[in-house]
Amino acid sequence: MFAHGQTVVQLMEQLAPKHYAVENDKIGLQLGTLNKSVKKILVALDVTDAVVDEAIEQGAELIIAHHAIIFRPLAKLDTSTAAGRLYEKLIKNDIAVYISHTNLDVADGGINDWLADLIGIVPDGRQCLEEVHTDKLYKLVVFVPETHQEQVLEAIWRAGAGELGSYSNCSFNIKGTGTFVPGEGTTPFIGVQGKLERVDEVRIETVVPYSVHRKTVQAMLKAHPYEEVAYDLYPIDLKGRSFGLGRSGKLASPVTLGELAEQAKRIFDVPAVRVVGPLDRVIRKAAVLGGAGAKYVRHAIFAGADVLVTGDIDYHTAHDALAAGMTIIDAGHNIEKVMKQQVADWLNKQLANSKSATKAMASELNTEPFTFV
């Protein structure tokens, strides 16, 4: 059975929730409809004419891309223009386009974490360069019979509840007595219709990030034995985890700037990189940001990084970095192409877990607009 388009997007938004995106970013469904069965998904960095041809050839009904194809409201759709012809081709071939941009940059386990992994930033102590979103916290309180206490706890912890800072599986449990009278038409797990029951129960309290509160409640209800579950879910005035753009942290082992530049060429499969700073400078802590990183040089300095690996650095920003003693490796905006295989693999795993026959595939096209000579 193939997945519905809305189901595919719901899976994608588990990886990169839309509320993680920076303000006014162009994300989500940009063209076409999700109200259809999807057999194949093409994951691309950019939606170019060649990428659309690839989607047609592969039989993909949905393109999930990183960069938007519509940046501002359309006053008209002129099919004599390059953009108009692109939209026309997509519509005629019933190919929908869904964009996951800064929400995928920000996401834990998203583009910037993939880039950080590739250049060797260790996960322990890794931080974002600029905070974009802080998860709201909710308090979940549920009453469960003692016999199912551990079963319910395990379910809500697996769903992502119970994290406080660096601690996990946090909860508070109080034993007490629950009372209820099963009404007509009920099928009680304990007791009989019309008779007051007193049950040894446990009041479980835990914290739940907003990003997983629906998932947690669903997991709790599935694990709970009662057909009518008594629970409370309410916001609390505490901040949860912070999410943001870029990553910084220690390298697994020190390298020189020149060595890291050569490594960047290999891992990002680019013919050249632009380097700011002395090649013999020893790099112990690095920062990385996919896309255009000029405005984040100061963030990298503030984070204590020895180098910023990014793209689209301009002449004057490079001079400012030199004056501040900061080194830069500009490997280009196109290094974000790492998202293609990563997203395809992630979607295929989720689709397989849901017993769907839908398949995601990474675009094989290189959409780098520059030619290095």
C-alpha positions in Angstrom: 0.0 0.0 0.0 1.3 3.4 -0.9 1.4 6.4 1.5 -1.0 9.3 1.1 0.7 12.6 0.3 -0.4 14.1 3.7 1.1 11.1 5.5 4.5 11.7 3.8 4.5 15.3 4.8 3.5 14.4 8.4 6.6 12.1 8.5 8.8 14.8 7.1 7.6 17.2 9.7 8.6 14.8 12.4 12.1 15.3 11.2 11.8 19.1 10.6 8.7 20.6 12.3 7.4 23.6 10.4 7.4 25.8 13.6 11.3 25.5 13.7 11.5 27.7 10.5 12.7 31.3 10.8 10.1 34.0 10.4 8.8 34.5 6.8 10.7 31.5 5.4 9.1 29.9 2.4 8.3 26.3 3.5 5.6 23.7 3.1 3.6 22.8 0.1 4.4 25.3 -2.7 2.8 23.7 -5.7 0.4 20.9 -6.5 -1.7 18.8 -4.2 -0.9 16.3 -1.4 -4.4 14.8 -1.7 -3.2 11.8 -3.6 -1.4 8.5 -3.2 2.4 8.8 -3.6 4.4 6.0 -5.0 7.8 7.8 -5.4 9.4 10.8 -3.8 12.3 12.7 -5.2 14.5 14.5 -2.7 16.4 17.4 -4.1 18.4 20.5 -3.0 16.9 22.7 -5.8 13.9 22.3 -8.1 15.4 23.1 -11.5 14.1 22.2 -15.0 16.5 19.2 -15.0 15.4 18.0 -11.6 11.7 18.1 -12.8 12.7 16.0 -15.8 14.4 13.6 -13.4 11.2 13.4 -11.3 9.1 12.7 -14.5 11.6 10.0 -15.6 11.6 8.3 -12.2 7.8 8.5 -11.9 7.8 10.7 -8.7 4.6 12.3 -7.7 6.2 14.5 -5.0 9.5 16.5 -4.8 10.8 17.4 -1.4 13.4 20.1 -1.8 15.4 22.4 0.4 15.2 25.6 -1.6 11.9 27.2 -2.5 10.7 27.6 -6.0 8.3 30.5 -5.1 9.9 33.3 -3.1 7.2 36.0 -3.3 3.5 36.1 -4.2 2.8 35.7 -7.9 1.0 38.5 -9.7 0.6 36.3 -12.8 1.7 32.9 -14.1 3.3 33.6 -17.4 4.3 30.3 -19.1 6.6 32.1 -21.5 9.1 32.8 -18.7 11.5 30.2 -17.3 9.8 30.1 -13.9 6.4 29.9 -15.6 7.4 27.0 -17.8 8.8 25.2 -14.7 5.5 25.5 -12.8 3.6 24.5 -16.0 5.7 21.3 -16.3 5.1 20.4 -12.7 1.4 21.0 -12.9 0.9 19.1 -16.2 2.8 16.1 -14.7 0.9 16.3 -11.4 4.1 16.6 -9.4 3.7 18.4 -6.0 6.6 20.4 -4.5 7.1 20.5 -0.7 9.9 22.7 0.8 11.7 22.0 4.0 14.2 24.9 4.4 15.3 26.6 7.7 13.2 24.1 9.7 15.5 21.4 8.3 18.6 23.5 9.0 17.4 24.0 12.6 16.2 20.5 13.4 18.1 18.3 15.7 19.6 15.7 13.4 19.0 18.0 10.4 21.3 19.6 7.9 23.7 21.4 10.3 24.1 18.3 12.4 24.9 16.3 9.2 27.5 18.9 8.2 29.0 18.9 11.7 29.3 15.1 11.7 31.1 15.2 8.3 33.7 17.7 9.4 34.3 15.9 12.7 32.6 18.0 15.3 31.9 15.6 18.2 28.3 15.4 19.4 29.1 15.9 23.1 28.9 19.6 23.9 27.7 20.6 20.4 25.8 23.8 20.3 23.9 26.0 17.8 25.3 29.3 16.7 22.0 31.2 16.8 18.9 30.2 18.7 15.8 30.2 16.6 13.3 28.2 18.6 12.9 27.1 22.2 10.5 24.3 22.9 7.6 25.1 25.2 7.1 22.6 28.0 3.9 20.9 29.1 3.1 19.0 32.2 1.5 15.6 31.6 -0.4 14.0 34.5 -2.0 10.6 34.1 -3.6 8.2 36.5 -2.9 4.5 35.8 -3.4 1.2 37.7 -0.3 0.1 39.5 -0.1 -3.0 37.3 0.5 -0.9 34.2 2.7 1.9 35.7 5.9 0.8 34.0 4.2 0.1 30.7 2.8 3.6 30.5 6.1 5.2 31.7 8.1 3.4 29.0 5.7 4.4 26.3 5.7 8.1 27.2 9.5 8.1 27.6 10.0 6.5 24.2 7.8 9.2 22.7 10.1 11.9 24.0 8.7 12.9 27.4 10.6 13.2 30.6 13.7 15.1 29.5 15.1 17.8 31.9 18.4 19.2 30.7 20.8 16.3 30.4 18.5 14.0 32.4 16.0 11.7 30.8 13.2 9.4 32.0 12.2 12.0 34.6 8.9 11.6 36.4 7.2 11.8 39.8 4.9 9.0 40.9 2.4 9.0 43.7 0.3 6.1 44.8 -3.4 6.6 45.6 -6.9 5.3 45.2 -8.9 5.9 42.0 -12.7 5.6 42.0 -15.2 5.2 39.2 -18.6 3.7 38.3 -18.7 2.1 34.8 -21.8 3.3 33.0 -24.1 1.5 30.7 -22.5 0.4 27.4 -19.0 0.5 28.8 -16.4 -2.3 28.7 -14.3 -1.6 31.8 -10.8 -3.0 32.2 -11.5 -3.3 35.9 -15.0 -3.6 37.5 -18.5 -4.0 36.3 -21.2 -1.7 35.1 -23.1 0.2 37.8 -20.8 -0.7 40.7 -18.4 1.7 42.4 -14.8 0.6 42.0 -11.8 1.5 44.1 -8.5 0.8 42.4 -4.9 1.1 43.5 -3.5 3.6 41.0 -0.4 5.8 40.5 -0.4 9.4 39.5 2.4 9.9 37.0 3.7 13.4 36.4 6.3 14.3 33.7 7.3 17.1 31.4 6.6 17.0 27.6 8.1 19.2 24.9 5.5 20.9 22.7 7.1 19.3 19.7 6.2 15.8 20.8 3.2 16.4 23.0 0.7 14.9 20.5 2.9 11.9 19.9 3.3 11.4 23.7 -0.4 11.5 24.4 -1.1 9.0 21.6 1.6 6.7 23.0 0.2 7.1 26.5 -3.4 6.3 25.4 -2.2 3.2 23.5 -0.3 1.8 26.5 -3.0 2.6 29.0 -5.4 -0.3 29.8 -8.5 1.9 30.5 -11.0 2.7 27.7 -11.5 6.2 29.3 -8.1 7.6 30.5 -8.0 10.4 33.1 -5.2 12.7 32.3 -4.2 16.4 32.3 -2.0 18.3 29.9 -1.2 21.9 30.5 1.6 24.4 29.7 4.1 25.4 32.3 6.3 28.5 32.5 9.6 26.7 31.9 11.7 26.6 28.7 12.7 23.4 27.1 15.4 22.6 24.6 16.7 25.3 22.3 17.1 24.8 18.6 19.0 27.0 16.2 21.0 27.6 13.0 24.6 26.3 12.7 26.6 24.1 15.0 29.8 24.6 16.9 31.9 22.2 19.0 35.3 20.5 19.5 36.8 18.4 16.7 37.6 14.8 17.4 41.3 15.7 17.0 43.1 18.9 16.2 44.0 19.6 12.5 45.5 22.5 10.6 43.3 24.8 8.6 44.9 23.5 5.4 44.2 19.9 6.4 40.6 20.7 7.2 40.2 22.5 3.9 41.4 19.4 2.0 39.1 17.3 4.1 36.2 19.6 3.2 36.9 19.2 -0.5 36.7 15.4 -0.2 33.7 15.1 2.0 31.6 17.7 0.2 32.8 16.6 -3.2 33.8 20.1 -4.4 36.8 20.9 -6.7 38.0 23.8 -4.6 37.3 25.8 -1.4 38.1 29.4 -0.5 40.1 29.7 2.7 40.5 32.8 4.9 43.5 32.6 7.3 46.9 30.9 7.6 46.8 27.3 6.4 49.1 26.2 9.3 46.6 27.5 12.0 45.7 24.7 14.4 42.0 24.1 14.6 40.6 22.5 17.7 37.0 23.9 17.7 35.0 24.4 14.6 31.7 26.0 13.6 29.6 25.0 10.6 26.6 26.5 8.9 25.0 25.3 5.7 24.1 28.0 3.1 25.0 31.6 3.3 27.2 32.1 6.4 28.5 35.7 6.1 26.3 37.1 8.9 27.4 34.2 11.3 31.1 34.9 11.5 30.6 36.9 14.7 28.5 34.1 16.1 31.3 31.6 15.4 33.8 34.0 17.1 31.5 34.3 20.1 31.2 30.5 20.3 35.0 30.2 20.6 35.4 28.5 17.3 38.8 28.6 15.4 37.1 28.2 12.0 33.7 28.6 10.4 32.9 26.2 7.6 30.1 27.7 5.4 29.3 29.2 2.1 28.8 32.6 0.3 31.4 34.6 2.1 31.9 38.0 0.6 35.1 40.0 0.2 34.6 42.5 3.1 33.4 39.8 5.5 36.6 37.9 4.8 38.7 41.0 5.7 36.7 41.5 8.9 37.3 37.8 9.8 41.0 38.2 9.2 41.2 41.3 11.4 39.3 39.4 14.2 41.7 36.5 13.9 39.0 34.2 12.6 39.5 31.6 9.9 37.0 30.5 7.3 36.5 27.7 4.9 34.0 28.7 2.2 33.0 25.4 0.6 30.0 26.9 -1.2 26.2 27.0 -0.6 25.9 23.7 -2.5 27.3 21.7 0.5 23.7 21.5 1.7 23.3 18.7 -0.9 24.1 16.3 1.9 20.4 16.6 2.7 19.3 14.6 -0.4 20.5 11.2 0.7 20.0 11.8 4.4 16.3 12.8 4.0 15.6 10.0 1.5 17.1 7.4 3.9 15.2 8.9 6.9 11.9 8.8 4.9 12.5 5.3 3.7 13.0 4.1 7.2 9.8 5.7 8.5 7.8 4.4 5.4 9.1 0.9 5.9 8.2 1.0 9.6 4.6 2.0 8.6 4.5 -0.9 6.1 4.2 1.5 3.1 5.4 0.6 -0.4 6.3 4.3 -1.1 9.9 4.9 -1.8 12.1 8.0 -1.5 15.1 8.6 -3.7 17.9 11.2 -3.7 18.2 13.3 -6.8 21.4 12.3 -8.7 21.7 15.7 -10.3 24.3 18.3 -9.1 22.6 21.7 -9.0 25.7 23.7 -8.3 25.4 26.8 -10.6 29.1 27.6 -10.6 31.8 26.0 -12.8 35.3 25.9 -11.3 38.0 26.5 -13.9 
